Amino acid sequence: MKQEMNVKAHLNEPGVLVTIVETLASQHVDKGYSKMRVPRQWSAVETSSIQAFVLGNFNVTKDTEETEETITIPFSGSFLFTCFKEKNGLFNLVWSASLS
């Protein structure tokens, strides 16, 4: 019997999370580290991080040849978002990790 499972995550307020990360990337105070002279093949970077609390649901769907079942599991967790800025560049989101 072949079974297939699909997992989807739905955030309760994705717009708020987008705003938090965009604010992190666009309003960080530039301390000038990204303009430091470094040896060739190295990059001077500045980092900026923010921790955000996220609420949502996981929808787990199990398909068999006869039926389809969906289970909804609520979740809450803290995520860390980090942006890097290279020399003469903009802050870019390069890392996010769950702290749960």
Order of alpha helices (4+ residues) and beta strands (2+ residues): beta-alpha-beta-beta-beta
